[in-house]
Amino acid sequence: MSVRELVVLGTASQVPTRHRNHNGYVLLWDGQGIMFDPGEGTQRQMLRAGVAAHDLHRICVTHFHGDHSLGLAGVIQRINLDRVPHPVTAHYPASGQHFFDRLRYATAYRETVRLTEAPVAADGELAATASYTLDAIRLSHPVESFGYRLVEPDGRRMLPRLLAEHGIKGPDVRRIQQEGSLGGVTLDQVSEVRRGQRFAFVMDTRLCDGVHALAEGCDMLVIESTFLDEDEQLATDHGHLTAGQAARAAVDAGVRHLVLTHFSQRYPDPTAYEQQARAAGFEGELTVARDLARIPVPKRT
């Protein structure tokens, strides 16, 4: 059975705490692992969370502030040390190529794995596989930043009542799925569209069109909520979101599972994030992320 879950490696913003490592997230999706924003200490957090270098197929960096990228050097070198048997692709803002180069070659090591550099220069599709497409959309932060969105292709759900009405059963069910019609009955007559799952990763940003576009219709939205609502002006000034802003964006987008993360060290009580998100009207599944948590992507509807 395919596994689709988010592994949280770190949840702190600029300053780590005793209980929160710098950022780091791995989305496990049908046998592929997509790492997002490996901050300092990510390699050790992978060990603690049970994520191996062999699990990684892509690395997606939203922007080149240290809490989102300083772990790149260690992760890239670990991929090579462990001789990961498949190619790994790295996506990151093209304007930060010099930062990526410095991190990739921060120290001497032996390259054993093909790491493909795929810098992001504009909104659009980055990759298409059998189980997802990956897109990037620009966000609003003091340095260039992109959010990432993963969308599973739509499928079809067979409807037993309609199959029975048309006398289709046993091996013929597979035949009509493969061929599109059988004995004058079309696939549309005995099935309906089953919308593919959607996941988005939104880090450092003010509210902007990109936030709403990334969040639209998501089954799971992982989004920064650096500040609490009483510090909304501070959030705007520094290019960040509050818990209430993140939750309202999720409400507007019809998000099923909201994951808040990237917390400022100034707030000692994490329950305040949940309280403000609920006060903003979000009624779906809500997680205030904690380090080393594993969060399943909601089941398909």
Summary of the structure (lengths in Angstrom):
residues: 301
radius of gyration: 20.8
end to end distance: 17.0
largest distance: 67.5
contacts: 1026
relative contact order: 0.14
helix: 30%
strand: 29%
